[in-house]
Amino acid sequence: MAETFCIAFVVGLMGFLLGSLVYHFLPLFLNFGTVPKGNFGWPFLGETLSFLKPHPSTSTGTYIQDRFSRYGKVFKSHLFLAPTVVSCDEELNYYILQNEDRLFQCSYPKPIHGILGKSSMLVAVGDTHKKLRSMALSLVTTMKSKLEFLNDIEKNATGILDSWKDKSQIAFCEEARKYTFNVIVKQVLGLTPEEPHTKKILQDFLTFMKGLISLPLNIPGTPYSKAVQARHRISSTVKAIIEERRRRNAENCIKKSDFLEVLLCTDTLSEDEKVSFVLDSLLGGYETTSLLLAMVLFFLSQDASAVDQLKVEHEKIRRMKKSLEFLDWEDYRRMEFTQCVMNEALRCGNIVKFVHRKAIKDVKFRAVHLDPSLHSKALQFNPWRWQTQDQTCKKFTPFGGGSRCCPGFELAKLEVAFFIHHLIQNYRWKVEDDEQPMAYPYVEFQRGLKLSVECC
């Protein structure tokens, strides 16, 4: 008889795809067969505090290192108020990703639902998820087909870089967030950076992200409570924007060409689903994309050879175009070494720490990014490893996999590639204060990734 239990899997460093199988009914689960070794830790909180303990994101952290050495690649624990089985096994995690809605199902802990909302595509399952994902793919297709979208990305990139000309030092994480947020908020909501709504949403998103992965204590003043309130404020702002757009459309004003216009014409989504979909789109196109860009600059600052090869690639692309001509999809496809750099930054940087899955049937399985058995010299940043066929492994899944693979991953990489194109030809940079990315567990740079910059 199949019993319900949950799985959370984490995209980990060194090639580890860290996963957790969170089950609801421990006595029934024990009847399935051999349970992995491990420790449940403290009553109620279990090992959650150890799991959330800050550590360099370029390492697995003491929580994983300690348990991996004692119990192996699959072990039991107690995380986020539920008994958990954590997997560092590449084969198992890939198997889980590829069996969405057949053997496994998305199942985040209830506290996370309080932040994301019940209509979020990140927590929706079954037909609801399929409907929302179909809309997300429509958004991506709409954006990719619009030359205006590609031009907006490049204009935002050059605008950010032009603002550095009279500066010798910048906090790059802030610049990266500004860049990616301006791109996504324009395409989804039709807002410019100067509009009051844009600044309000951005400020609330900063609060939202700080509490998204935190101890789930809904007590006033805690990061979790602040995130819940920030989510309510963002929802109210988005609803106001939607109502204003409807009013303008009713008055026969000129319609905008952003995705909100497409969303308003959709009858298959409820009002709450439309609002949640906008939030998911902003979240997906903002924080993780800016963090990937920050990771790329962080690792490149330590590898002059990679920077030199990038310069050769991008100068060649620029010579093929007229001086003021915008980049296009064909130019992006020519950025082959840039793709290697982004893949390696994703592998080494551990940008997304975990997601969750639930088994919906009995599962039998024999018992991942910084794993030295999978990647030679796994702790070393080496973008050239991606030029060999054996390294383009289908099980490298920094954007998820199966039916829950991030629908906008190609747009995220394009944004990063376009920024690099102009950065690499116009600036030199150096990371200050020996800064490194830290997992809290959400990855961030403690001092905002301060860079010394100078024009080439």
C-alpha positions, -999 to +999 in steps of 0.1 A: +000+000+000+014+034-010+018+059+019+024+096+016+058+111+023+076+142+011+108+148-007+128+179-007+158+181-030+186+207-029+208+218-058+241+215-039+277+225-044+302+204-059+277+187-080+257+174-051+220+176-058+210+177-021+175+162-016+152+155+013+124+130+014+100+144+040+074+118+051+043+126+072+037+092+088+069+078+103+055+045+116+040+037+082+072+047+065+092+024+086+072-005+072+085+003+037+118-014+045+153-003+056+153+033+067+185+053+061+208+059+091+207+093+107+195+114+136+163+133+142+180+158+166+160+180+190+122+175+196+100+197+173+129+217+157+149+186+148+181+195+129+166+226+112+189+251+130+220+231+119+206+229+084+201+267+083+235+275+098+254+299+075+283+285+055+302+294+023+280+285-006+311+272-024+311+243+001+286+218+013+286+232+048+291+213+081+256+200+082+260+180+050+297+172+054+292+157+089+262+136+080+275+125+047+307+112+063+288+094+090+258+080+072+265+081+034+248+098+005+212+092+018+204+098+055+175+106+077+170+139+096+142+162+108+138+195+089+112+222+088+090+204+115+089+170+097+109+138+096+131+139+066+154+117+044+182+137+028+197+125-005+230+135-019+227+108-046+227+121-082+208+091-096+181+092-070+176+130-074+174+127-112+149+099-108+127+120-086+128+150-110+119+129-140+089+112-123+068+143-113+031+135-110+038+098-116+057+088-085+064+121-068+047+154-063+057+189-052+050+193-015+064+222+004+060+225+042+029+244+052+048+274+065+062+281+030+027+282+016+020+311+040+047+331+022+042+319-014+004+317-014-017+287-023-019+297-060+018+299-065+032+278-093+060+267-070+036+249-047+007+240-070+002+204-082-017+184-108-039+203-133-034+236-115+004+234-120+000+224-156-023+253-163+001+278-146+032+263-163+015+265-197+009+302-190+046+306-180+058+290-212+035+314-231+052+343-213+086+330-223+076+324-259+061+359-260+093+375-247+116+354-269+097+364-300+098+402-293+128+420-306+118+448-282+124+425-252+160+417-263+166+454-269+153+463-234+177+438-219+207+453-236+196+489-229+193+480-192+227+464-192+244+493-209+225+518-187+239+501-156+274+500-169+274+536-181+265+547-146+299+532-134+320+555-155+327+580-127+329+554-099+359+534-086+338+511-064+304+495-066+282+471-046+275+447-074+247+427-059+226+459-057+235+467-093+226+432-105+193+432-087+185+466-102+193+452-137+173+420-135+143+436-117+141+464-142+140+439-170+113+416-156+091+443-142+090+461-176+081+429-194+055+416-170+039+448-157+050+474-182+066+495-154+097+517-158+123+519-131+112+555-122+076+546-114+065+546-077+050+511-080+084+497-092+103+510-062+076+498-038+075+463-052+113+461-052+116+471-015+090+445-005+107+419-026+139+424-005+119+417+027+101+388+010+134+371+000+150+374+035+121+355+050+114+330+022+138+304+036+138+311+074+127+295+106+089+293+102+079+313+133+049+336+124+057+360+153+057+398+147+093+409+140+107+376+127+119+374+091+092+349+083+064+372+096+079+401+077+080+381+045+043+371+049+034+408+053+056+418+024+039+392+002+005+407+011+017+442+002+031+430-031-002+413-039-021+445-031+002+465-053-002+441-082-040+440-078-040+478-080-019+477-112-043+452-127-074+472-119-057+504-133-049+485-165-084+473-169-098+508-164-075+522-191-084+494-215-121+501-209-115+537-218-100+525-252-065+537-243-036+523-263-028+489-250+007+480-239+026+450-253+037+435-220+026+401-206+000+417-182-020+424-213-019+387-222-029+378-187-059+401-186-073+384-216-070+349-201-102+334-188-087+301-175-071+318-144-089+331-113-080+366-100-059+351-072-041+329-097-033+359-119-018+378-090+002+348-079+014+342-114+027+378-116+045+373-083+060+340-095+072+357-127+088+386-108+105+362-084+118+338-111+131+367-132+147+387-105+166+372-075+181+340-089+191+357-122+209+385-104+226+360-081+239+340-111+253+372-126+270+380-092+285+345-091+299+348-126+317+380-117+329+366-084+345+335-100+359+354-130+377+378-107+398+348-097+405+335-132+423+358-156+425+331-183+387+328-184+383+365-187+408+366-216+389+339-234+356+357-229+371+389-243+381+371-275+346+356-279+327+388-273+350+410-294+346+386-323+308+389-319+310+427-318+331+428-350+304+409-368+279+437-360+275+473-368+286+497-340+251+505-328+234+473-337+216+454-309+224+418-300+200+391-310+193+354-304+219+343-330+246+364-311+235+347-279+240+312-295+275+322-305+285+328-269+297+292-264+324+298-238+300+322-220+277+293-216+306+273-201+313+301-176+276+302-165+274+265-161+305+264-140+292+293-118+259+274-113+278+243-104+302+259-079+278+286-065+249+265-052+224+292-060+192+272-051+196+251-019+165+230-018+130+222-032+105+196-020+088+165-033+063+140-020+060+104-030+025+095-042+032+058-047+055+032-032+090+037-046+118+012-048+152+026-057+187+014-052+209+033-029+261+152-069+277+192-082+308+193-058+311+155-058+347+146-067+335+113-081+315+132-107+337+163-113+374+162-114+388+188-089+353+196-079+361+226-058+380+243-086+363+268-109+370+254-144+346+265-172+367+245-197+353+213-182+320+220-200+337+219-234+341+181-232+311+159-241+312+139-209+306+170-188+274+182-204+257+156-183+218+155-185+218+151-147+233+185-142+200+202-132+206+237-117+172+248-131+153+217-119+141+190-142+111+172-156+078+190-158+091+215-131+122+226-150+123+264-148+105+277-179+125+309-180+160+295-176+171+304-211+160+340-206+179+342-173+211+330-190+205+354-219+203+384-195+236+373-179+253+368-213+242+402-227+255+419-195+288+401-198+291+410-234+293+448-226+311+444-192+340+423-205+347+449-233+345+480-211+356+472-176+382+455-154+371+446-119+384+431-086+365+417-057+373+436-024+377+424+012+381+387+003+343+383+001+327+350-006+290+339-012+274+326+020+243+303+023+219+316+050+205+292+037+196+315+008+228+325-009+240+361-006+273+381-004+277+395+031+289+429+020+270+430-013+300+419-034+320+451-034+340+456-066+368+479-076+361+489-112+380+508-139+373+514-176+394+493-201 
